[in-house]
Amino acid sequence: MKAVYNLVVAACGVLLAGTAAQAGDFRGQRPVAVYDAPYYNWTGFYAGAFAGGAHGLWTVDFYRNNNHGHAEEGADGVAFGLYGGYNYQFANRFVVGAEVDLGKSTASQSNDIFDNDSSYAKYGMFGSVRARVGYAFDRLLVFGTLGVGIANLTNNIQKGRNAGEQVVWEDQVKAGLTTGVGVEYAFTNNWVGRGEYVYTDYGNVTLFNRDGNRADFKNELHLLRVGASYRF
């Protein structure tokens, strides 16, 4: 009986010694996480639609018979359209991509310059091709954008009531530098909402009528819009 007792005691001692050795091996090591929640990944193609406000800022200088008329007015309206692109997210959460958009604006403005002269400007179809760079805070993406924009513009000056003296530049396509900033939030793995501000400078237009009078237009467009897109 004593021999059995001694054998049990010896076995327990060996077991305890092995457990202590294993504990010593893991001492000072960092515990392994059971589960790490993955961050949202922005890589992939997407397409969506936008709507918002359009503010066309244009300046016109009209020179007639040594007189100079100046007008600087805002052309307000709405804008709506479609956009699509591709994002690539790096391991450090920086996101780069490319995007195109195509839209329609109702922004227009008319203004009296002299007693019997009026000017008119309108922004119609517009679009852009832009690069995007941003940083992802999980499902929130903050980005900036830069590229080239085009628009269908109308600028004209009406001298008095004589249509023959009208200075017209209608339905012309102008290109310019486009830049902007915005934020996106992924509500689901596929649906993403957006808020964005975009500015485009379409440059100057100079017009002359038959009397040699000159009208100089400067065309700029501000867009403040929201959108929703689907990630494929």
ZADO-1210 file (C-alpha; in nm, 4 decimals, padded with zeros to 6 digits):
<atoms>
<atom x="00.0000" y="00.0000" z="00.0000" code="MET" pos="1"/>
<atom x="00.2844" y="00.2307" z="00.0864" code="LYS" pos="2"/>
<atom x="00.4404" y="00.1576" z="-00.2536" code="ALA" pos="3"/>
<atom x="00.1196" y="00.2621" z="-00.4315" code="VAL" pos="4"/>
<atom x="00.1044" y="00.5828" z="-00.2265" code="TYR" pos="5"/>
<atom x="00.4640" y="00.6665" z="-00.3140" code="ASN" pos="6"/>
<atom x="00.3922" y="00.6052" z="-00.6841" code="LEU" pos="7"/>
<atom x="00.0912" y="00.8405" z="-00.6814" code="VAL" pos="8"/>
<atom x="00.2909" y="01.1124" z="-00.5070" code="VAL" pos="9"/>
<atom x="00.5722" y="01.0792" z="-00.7613" code="ALA" pos="10"/>
<atom x="00.3298" y="01.1012" z="-01.0557" code="ALA" pos="11"/>
<atom x="00.1674" y="01.4145" z="-00.9147" code="CYS" pos="12"/>
<atom x="00.5090" y="01.5707" z="-00.8687" code="GLY" pos="13"/>
<atom x="00.6043" y="01.5044" z="-01.2297" code="VAL" pos="14"/>
<atom x="00.2719" y="01.6498" z="-01.3534" code="LEU" pos="15"/>
<atom x="00.3082" y="01.9664" z="-01.1447" code="LEU" pos="16"/>
<atom x="00.6666" y="02.0112" z="-01.2583" code="ALA" pos="17"/>
<atom x="00.5623" y="01.9891" z="-01.6246" code="GLY" pos="18"/>
<atom x="00.2825" y="02.2415" z="-01.5750" code="THR" pos="19"/>
<atom x="00.5187" y="02.4832" z="-01.4067" code="ALA" pos="20"/>
<atom x="00.7694" y="02.4483" z="-01.6918" code="ALA" pos="21"/>
<atom x="00.5016" y="02.5271" z="-01.9503" code="GLN" pos="22"/>
<atom x="00.3908" y="02.8290" z="-01.7526" code="ALA" pos="23"/>
<atom x="00.7501" y="02.9463" z="-01.7422" code="GLY" pos="24"/>
<atom x="00.7795" y="02.9128" z="-02.1198" code="ASP" pos="25"/>
<atom x="00.4781" y="03.1489" z="-02.1739" code="PHE" pos="26"/>
<atom x="00.5832" y="03.3958" z="-01.9032" code="ARG" pos="27"/>
<atom x="00.6357" y="03.7439" z="-02.0525" code="GLY" pos="28"/>
<atom x="00.4734" y="03.6626" z="-02.3851" code="GLN" pos="29"/>
<atom x="00.1870" y="03.8788" z="-02.5215" code="ARG" pos="30"/>
<atom x="-00.1518" y="03.7041" z="-02.5158" code="PRO" pos="31"/>
<atom x="-00.2828" y="03.6167" z="-02.8598" code="VAL" pos="32"/>
<atom x="-00.6082" y="03.7964" z="-02.9524" code="ALA" pos="33"/>
<atom x="-00.8913" y="03.5604" z="-03.0181" code="VAL" pos="34"/>
<atom x="-01.0522" y="03.7908" z="-03.2801" code="TYR" pos="35"/>
<atom x="-00.9480" y="04.1160" z="-03.4430" code="ASP" pos="36"/>
<atom x="-01.2308" y="04.2982" z="-03.6258" code="ALA" pos="37"/>
<atom x="-01.1115" y="04.3840" z="-03.9811" code="PRO" pos="38"/>
<atom x="-01.1215" y="04.7412" z="-04.1133" code="TYR" pos="39"/>
<atom x="-01.3496" y="04.8336" z="-04.4013" code="TYR" pos="40"/>
<atom x="-01.1672" y="04.8027" z="-04.7348" code="ASN" pos="41"/>
<atom x="-01.2385" y="05.0741" z="-04.9945" code="TRP" pos="42"/>
<atom x="-01.0757" y="04.8930" z="-05.2871" code="THR" pos="43"/>
<atom x="-01.3048" y="04.8348" z="-05.5847" code="GLY" pos="44"/>
<atom x="-01.5302" y="04.9846" z="-05.8519" code="PHE" pos="45"/>
<atom x="-01.8375" y="05.1953" z="-05.7719" code="TYR" pos="46"/>
<atom x="-02.1135" y="05.3908" z="-05.9475" code="ALA" pos="47"/>
<atom x="-02.3731" y="05.6341" z="-05.8163" code="GLY" pos="48"/>
<atom x="-02.5846" y="05.9488" z="-05.8576" code="ALA" pos="49"/>
<atom x="-02.5614" y="06.2999" z="-05.7111" code="PHE" pos="50"/>
<atom x="-02.7782" y="06.6075" z="-05.6631" code="ALA" pos="51"/>
<atom x="-02.7168" y="06.9468" z="-05.5092" code="GLY" pos="52"/>
<atom x="-02.6785" y="07.3188" z="-05.5585" code="GLY" pos="53"/>
<atom x="-02.4870" y="07.4938" z="-05.8378" code="ALA" pos="54"/>
<atom x="-02.3507" y="07.8457" z="-05.7984" code="HIS" pos="55"/>
<atom x="-02.2031" y="07.9942" z="-06.1133" code="GLY" pos="56"/>
<atom x="-01.9841" y="08.2934" z="-06.0396" code="LEU" pos="57"/>
<atom x="-01.9206" y="08.5002" z="-06.3512" code="TRP" pos="58"/>
<atom x="-01.7682" y="08.8399" z="-06.4143" code="THR" pos="59"/>
<atom x="-01.8275" y="09.0471" z="-06.7268" code="VAL" pos="60"/>
<atom x="-01.6581" y="09.3697" z="-06.8367" code="ASP" pos="61"/>
<atom x="-01.8275" y="09.5519" z="-07.1240" code="PHE" pos="62"/>
<atom x="-01.6477" y="09.8312" z="-07.3108" code="TYR" pos="63"/>
<atom x="-01.8532" y="10.0660" z="-07.5306" code="ARG" pos="64"/>
<atom x="-01.7523" y="10.4053" z="-07.6697" code="ASN" pos="65"/>
<atom x="-01.4847" y="10.4565" z="-07.4061" code="ASN" pos="66"/>
<atom x="-01.7309" y="10.3579" z="-07.1345" code="ASN" pos="67"/>
<atom x="-01.6647" y="10.0594" z="-06.9099" code="HIS" pos="68"/>
<atom x="-01.9482" y="09.8552" z="-06.7601" code="GLY" pos="69"/>
<atom x="-01.8669" y="09.5917" z="-06.4990" code="HIS" pos="70"/>
<atom x="-02.0916" y="09.3214" z="-06.3560" code="ALA" pos="71"/>
<atom x="-02.0060" y="09.0453" z="-06.1130" code="GLU" pos="72"/>
<atom x="-02.3003" y="08.8227" z="-06.0289" code="GLU" pos="73"/>
<atom x="-02.3879" y="08.4764" z="-05.9065" code="GLY" pos="74"/>
<atom x="-02.5881" y="08.2342" z="-06.1188" code="ALA" pos="75"/>
<atom x="-02.7742" y="07.9977" z="-05.8891" code="ASP" pos="76"/>
<atom x="-02.9476" y="07.6716" z="-05.9762" code="GLY" pos="77"/>
<atom x="-02.9490" y="07.3011" z="-05.9089" code="VAL" pos="78"/>
<atom x="-02.7254" y="07.0246" z="-06.0411" code="ALA" pos="79"/>
<atom x="-02.7755" y="06.6499" z="-06.0779" code="PHE" pos="80"/>
<atom x="-02.6007" y="06.3637" z="-06.2534" code="GLY" pos="81"/>
<atom x="-02.4057" y="06.0385" z="-06.2339" code="LEU" pos="82"/>
<atom x="-02.0544" y="05.9428" z="-06.1253" code="TYR" pos="83"/>
<atom x="-01.8357" y="05.6339" z="-06.1101" code="GLY" pos="84"/>
<atom x="-01.4802" y="05.5267" z="-06.0457" code="GLY" pos="85"/>
<atom x="-01.2289" y="05.2984" z="-05.8801" code="TYR" pos="86"/>
<atom x="-01.0535" y="05.3104" z="-05.5411" code="ASN" pos="87"/>
<atom x="-00.7442" y="05.1304" z="-05.4175" code="TYR" pos="88"/>
<atom x="-00.6664" y="05.1174" z="-05.0448" code="GLN" pos="89"/>
<atom x="-00.3125" y="05.0643" z="-04.9184" code="PHE" pos="90"/>
<atom x="-00.2212" y="04.8850" z="-04.5947" code="ALA" pos="91"/>
<atom x="-00.1610" y="05.2214" z="-04.4232" code="ASN" pos="92"/>
<atom x="-00.5246" y="05.3193" z="-04.4984" code="ARG" pos="93"/>
<atom x="-00.4385" y="05.5734" z="-04.7679" code="PHE" pos="94"/>
<atom x="-00.6782" y="05.5518" z="-05.0611" code="VAL" pos="95"/>
<atom x="-00.6129" y="05.6578" z="-05.4207" code="VAL" pos="96"/>
<atom x="-00.8516" y="05.6425" z="-05.7123" code="GLY" pos="97"/>
<atom x="-00.9935" y="05.7912" z="-06.0306" code="ALA" pos="98"/>
<atom x="-01.3454" y="05.9187" z="-06.0964" code="GLU" pos="99"/>
<atom x="-01.5584" y="06.0546" z="-06.3807" code="VAL" pos="100"/>
<atom x="-01.8892" y="06.2410" z="-06.3556" code="ASP" pos="101"/>
<atom x="-02.1493" y="06.3806" z="-06.5927" code="LEU" pos="102"/>
<atom x="-02.4252" y="06.6186" z="-06.4912" code="GLY" pos="103"/>
<atom x="-02.6658" y="06.8986" z="-06.5787" code="LYS" pos="104"/>
<atom x="-02.6944" y="07.2406" z="-06.4194" code="SER" pos="105"/>
<atom x="-02.9768" y="07.4948" z="-06.4297" code="THR" pos="106"/>
<atom x="-02.7573" y="07.7842" z="-06.3096" code="ALA" pos="107"/>
<atom x="-02.8118" y="08.1029" z="-06.5118" code="SER" pos="108"/>
<atom x="-02.7996" y="08.4786" z="-06.4629" code="GLN" pos="109"/>
<atom x="-02.8962" y="08.7949" z="-06.6521" code="SER" pos="110"/>
<atom x="-02.7834" y="09.1441" z="-06.5607" code="ASN" pos="111"/>
<atom x="-02.8197" y="09.5034" z="-06.6891" code="ASP" pos="112"/>
<atom x="-02.4888" y="09.6767" z="-06.7592" code="ILE" pos="113"/>
<atom x="-02.5805" y="10.0110" z="-06.9154" code="PHE" pos="114"/>
<atom x="-02.9243" y="10.1662" z="-06.9491" code="ASP" pos="115"/>
<atom x="-03.0106" y="09.9573" z="-07.2534" code="ASN" pos="116"/>
<atom x="-02.7543" y="09.6724" z="-07.2423" code="ASP" pos="117"/>
<atom x="-02.7905" y="09.3361" z="-07.0714" code="SER" pos="118"/>
<atom x="-02.5696" y="09.0329" z="-07.0216" code="SER" pos="119"/>
<atom x="-02.6631" y="08.6687" z="-06.9863" code="TYR" pos="120"/>
<atom x="-02.4720" y="08.3569" z="-06.8749" code="ALA" pos="121"/>
<atom x="-02.5836" y="07.9953" z="-06.8456" code="LYS" pos="122"/>
<atom x="-02.4191" y="07.6691" z="-06.7381" code="TYR" pos="123"/>
<atom x="-02.5613" y="07.3546" z="-06.8983" code="GLY" pos="124"/>
<atom x="-02.4109" y="07.0070" z="-06.9227" code="MET" pos="125"/>
<atom x="-02.0843" y="06.9531" z="-06.7368" code="PHE" pos="126"/>
<atom x="-01.8469" y="06.6713" z="-06.6543" code="GLY" pos="127"/>
<atom x="-01.5004" y="06.5971" z="-06.5224" code="SER" pos="128"/>
<atom x="-01.2226" y="06.3404" z="-06.4976" code="VAL" pos="129"/>
<atom x="-01.0463" y="06.3562" z="-06.1607" code="ARG" pos="130"/>
<atom x="-00.7885" y="06.1832" z="-05.9451" code="ALA" pos="131"/>
<atom x="-00.8730" y="06.1257" z="-05.5765" code="ARG" pos="132"/>
<atom x="-00.6515" y="06.0858" z="-05.2694" code="VAL" pos="133"/>
<atom x="-00.7915" y="06.0156" z="-04.9237" code="GLY" pos="134"/>
<atom x="-00.7485" y="05.8554" z="-04.5843" code="TYR" pos="135"/>
<atom x="-00.9837" y="05.5929" z="-04.4428" code="ALA" pos="136"/>
<atom x="-01.0997" y="05.5940" z="-04.0810" code="PHE" pos="137"/>
<atom x="-01.2554" y="05.2496" z="-04.1114" code="ASP" pos="138"/>
<atom x="-01.5925" y="05.3215" z="-04.2809" code="ARG" pos="139"/>
<atom x="-01.5298" y="05.6982" z="-04.3062" code="LEU" pos="140"/>
<atom x="-01.3226" y="05.8256" z="-04.6003" code="LEU" pos="141"/>
<atom x="-01.1933" y="06.1843" z="-04.6190" code="VAL" pos="142"/>
<atom x="-01.0631" y="06.2813" z="-04.9633" code="PHE" pos="143"/>
<atom x="-00.9448" y="06.5533" z="-05.1960" code="GLY" pos="144"/>
<atom x="-00.9837" y="06.5559" z="-05.5734" code="THR" pos="145"/>
<atom x="-00.8140" y="06.7255" z="-05.8699" code="LEU" pos="146"/>
<atom x="-00.8659" y="06.6993" z="-06.2433" code="GLY" pos="147"/>
<atom x="-01.0081" y="06.8507" z="-06.5620" code="VAL" pos="148"/>
<atom x="-01.3672" y="06.9690" z="-06.6031" code="GLY" pos="149"/>
<atom x="-01.5677" y="07.0576" z="-06.9143" code="ILE" pos="150"/>
<atom x="-01.8973" y="07.2438" z="-06.9485" code="ALA" pos="151"/>
<atom x="-02.1428" y="07.3682" z="-07.2066" code="ASN" pos="152"/>
<atom x="-02.1596" y="07.7466" z="-07.1586" code="LEU" pos="153"/>
<atom x="-02.3566" y="08.0395" z="-07.2969" code="THR" pos="154"/>
<atom x="-02.2340" y="08.3998" z="-07.2662" code="ASN" pos="155"/>
<atom x="-02.3928" y="08.6918" z="-07.4475" code="ASN" pos="156"/>
<atom x="-02.4370" y="09.0672" z="-07.4438" code="ILE" pos="157"/>
<atom x="-02.7418" y="09.2382" z="-07.5931" code="GLN" pos="158"/>
<atom x="-02.6817" y="09.5967" z="-07.7017" code="LYS" pos="159"/>
<atom x="-03.0089" y="09.7796" z="-07.6745" code="GLY" pos="160"/>
<atom x="-03.2906" y="09.6278" z="-07.8807" code="ARG" pos="161"/>
<atom x="-03.0882" y="09.5690" z="-08.1950" code="ASN" pos="162"/>
<atom x="-03.0404" y="09.1948" z="-08.2371" code="ALA" pos="163"/>
<atom x="-02.7698" y="09.2661" z="-08.4943" code="GLY" pos="164"/>
<atom x="-02.5570" y="09.4147" z="-08.2181" code="GLU" pos="165"/>
<atom x="-02.5897" y="09.1128" z="-07.9903" code="GLN" pos="166"/>
<atom x="-02.2565" y="08.9616" z="-07.8807" code="VAL" pos="167"/>
<atom x="-02.3166" y="08.5882" z="-07.8624" code="VAL" pos="168"/>
<atom x="-02.1120" y="08.2912" z="-07.7445" code="TRP" pos="169"/>
<atom x="-02.3633" y="08.0078" z="-07.7185" code="GLU" pos="170"/>
<atom x="-02.3442" y="07.6331" z="-07.6585" code="ASP" pos="171"/>
<atom x="-01.9670" y="07.6293" z="-07.6515" code="GLN" pos="172"/>
<atom x="-01.7623" y="07.3716" z="-07.4605" code="VAL" pos="173"/>
<atom x="-01.4965" y="07.5055" z="-07.2249" code="LYS" pos="174"/>
<atom x="-01.2438" y="07.3086" z="-07.0203" code="ALA" pos="175"/>
<atom x="-01.0868" y="07.4077" z="-06.6921" code="GLY" pos="176"/>
<atom x="-00.9202" y="07.2971" z="-06.3716" code="LEU" pos="177"/>
<atom x="-01.1445" y="07.1156" z="-06.1219" code="THR" pos="178"/>
<atom x="-01.0672" y="07.0665" z="-05.7544" code="THR" pos="179"/>
<atom x="-01.2656" y="06.9684" z="-05.4467" code="GLY" pos="180"/>
<atom x="-01.2924" y="06.7963" z="-05.1094" code="VAL" pos="181"/>
<atom x="-01.5428" y="06.5574" z="-04.9572" code="GLY" pos="182"/>
<atom x="-01.6291" y="06.2755" z="-04.7218" code="VAL" pos="183"/>
<atom x="-01.7846" y="05.9335" z="-04.7772" code="GLU" pos="184"/>
<atom x="-01.9343" y="05.6865" z="-04.5324" code="TYR" pos="185"/>
<atom x="-02.0013" y="05.3188" z="-04.5987" code="ALA" pos="186"/>
<atom x="-02.3398" y="05.2431" z="-04.4431" code="PHE" pos="187"/>
<atom x="-02.3149" y="04.8815" z="-04.5596" code="THR" pos="188"/>
<atom x="-02.0484" y="04.6816" z="-04.7403" code="ASN" pos="189"/>
<atom x="-02.1957" y="04.7993" z="-05.0717" code="ASN" pos="190"/>
<atom x="-02.3847" y="05.1270" z="-05.0191" code="TRP" pos="191"/>
<atom x="-02.1830" y="05.4467" z="-04.9642" code="VAL" pos="192"/>
<atom x="-02.3077" y="05.8002" z="-04.8995" code="GLY" pos="193"/>
<atom x="-02.1181" y="06.1137" z="-04.9941" code="ARG" pos="194"/>
<atom x="-02.0974" y="06.4889" z="-04.9332" code="GLY" pos="195"/>
<atom x="-01.8717" y="06.6910" z="-05.1648" code="GLU" pos="196"/>
<atom x="-01.7695" y="07.0423" z="-05.2709" code="TYR" pos="197"/>
<atom x="-01.6264" y="07.0889" z="-05.6225" code="VAL" pos="198"/>
<atom x="-01.4952" y="07.4074" z="-05.7864" code="TYR" pos="199"/>
<atom x="-01.4162" y="07.4514" z="-06.1567" code="THR" pos="200"/>
<atom x="-01.2617" y="07.7512" z="-06.3332" code="ASP" pos="201"/>
<atom x="-01.3574" y="07.7441" z="-06.7018" code="TYR" pos="202"/>
<atom x="-01.1491" y="08.0482" z="-06.7896" code="GLY" pos="203"/>
<atom x="-01.2295" y="08.3647" z="-06.9797" code="ASN" pos="204"/>
<atom x="-01.4334" y="08.4381" z="-07.2927" code="VAL" pos="205"/>
<atom x="-01.3845" y="08.7637" z="-07.4877" code="THR" pos="206"/>
<atom x="-01.6535" y="08.8761" z="-07.7329" code="LEU" pos="207"/>
<atom x="-01.6738" y="09.1646" z="-07.9841" code="PHE" pos="208"/>
<atom x="-01.9755" y="09.3050" z="-08.1636" code="ASN" pos="209"/>
<atom x="-01.9863" y="09.4737" z="-08.5043" code="ARG" pos="210"/>
<atom x="-01.9130" y="09.8154" z="-08.3502" code="ASP" pos="211"/>
<atom x="-01.5945" y="09.6846" z="-08.1895" code="GLY" pos="212"/>
<atom x="-01.7359" y="09.6842" z="-07.8378" code="ASN" pos="213"/>
<atom x="-01.5786" y="09.4210" z="-07.6174" code="ARG" pos="214"/>
<atom x="-01.7252" y="09.1924" z="-07.3505" code="ALA" pos="215"/>
<atom x="-01.4951" y="08.9860" z="-07.1250" code="ASP" pos="216"/>
<atom x="-01.6530" y="08.6951" z="-06.9344" code="PHE" pos="217"/>
<atom x="-01.4937" y="08.4935" z="-06.6563" code="LYS" pos="218"/>
<atom x="-01.6757" y="08.1670" z="-06.5871" code="ASN" pos="219"/>
<atom x="-01.6536" y="07.9730" z="-06.2593" code="GLU" pos="220"/>
<atom x="-01.8817" y="07.7064" z="-06.1155" code="LEU" pos="221"/>
<atom x="-01.9224" y="07.5929" z="-05.7542" code="HIS" pos="222"/>
<atom x="-02.1017" y="07.2652" z="-05.6773" code="LEU" pos="223"/>
<atom x="-02.2162" y="07.1535" z="-05.3327" code="LEU" pos="224"/>
<atom x="-02.3675" y="06.8076" z="-05.3712" code="ARG" pos="225"/>
<atom x="-02.4579" y="06.4829" z="-05.2000" code="VAL" pos="226"/>
<atom x="-02.4606" y="06.1405" z="-05.3554" code="GLY" pos="227"/>
<atom x="-02.5023" y="05.7672" z="-05.3057" code="ALA" pos="228"/>
<atom x="-02.3063" y="05.4927" z="-05.4764" code="SER" pos="229"/>
<atom x="-02.2958" y="05.1155" z="-05.4966" code="TYR" pos="230"/>
<atom x="-01.9659" y="04.9305" z="-05.4601" code="ARG" pos="231"/>
<atom x="-01.9264" y="04.6232" z="-05.6775" code="PHE" pos="232"/>
</atoms>
